[in-house]
Amino acid sequence: MSIEHIVWDWNGTLFGDGAALIESTIAAFRAAGLPAVTRESYQRHHTQPIPLFYDRLAGRELSEDEQAALAGHFQTAYLRVRDTIPLTRDAARSLQRWQDKGRTQSLLSMYPHDELMPLVRKAGIADYFVAMDGLRGAYGRKAPHLRRQLDELGLDPSTVLLVGDSVDDAAAARECGTGFRLYHAGRDALHARDHFAGMSIVDTLGEAVDSVL
C-alpha cells in the first residue's frame, strides 16, 4: 500500500536544534556541578525518557532534586538560543514537495504543546499540516501520542510514514504499524549513528520524501 500521509517530528527533525540541545545539556551538567558532558558522550548515551538519559550521562541514578535542577538549567540554556534556531535546511522544501503531490502531513512532537505552536507558526509552516500536536501532560514514550493522532485523523497506519530523529520515533512507528525514516543530522545528531543499526536512515529530509514518492 502506498504512503499517503507523513507524520513529522519537530525537535532535531524539522527544527534544526540538534546542536542547541546538545550544547544546552552540556551547560546544564556544568551548572549543576555534575560530570562533564561532551558531544560524543551525549550521542553515545542518548535515550528517552530524558531522566534516564541524564542518569546515563551522570553514570549513576540521580535524585529527584538533581533531575529537577538539570531540567531547570537546561531550560535556561536552551531558551537563550531557541528563537534564533532555523528550520532544518531542506524542511520547507520537503513539506512543499509532499503537499504538491496532493498528500497530507501532520506534526507530532514531544515538545510542550503550548510552546510548540508559536514556534511552528513563526517558522511559517503551520499551513502544511492537517494536525499539529505537542506534548500535553507528563513526558513519556511517543507511541501513545502517535496512536491518538492517527485515530483522530482516521488514518490507516499502513499508509503513514513517520519521519523523526530518535530511536523512540522508530519504536513508536513499529508499535503503531506505520513506516518510518530516521533523519541523522551528522555532527549535530542526538544519537550516535550506530544506534540506528538496521533501521531506515536518511541524511536529508528530502531523502525521506523521495523514498515514498
Buried (B, 14 or more C-beta within 10 A) or exposed (E): EEBBBBBBBBBBBBBBBBBBBBBBBBBBBBBBEBEEBEBEBBBBBBBBEBBEBBBBBBEEEBEEEBBEBBBEBBEEBBEEEBEEBEBBEBBBBBBEBBBEEEBBBBBBBBBEBEEBBEBBEEBEBBEBBEBBBBBEEEEEBBBEBBBEBBEEBEBEBEBBBBBBBBBBBBBBBBBBEBBBBBBBBEEBBBBBEEBBEEBBBBEBBBBBBEBBE
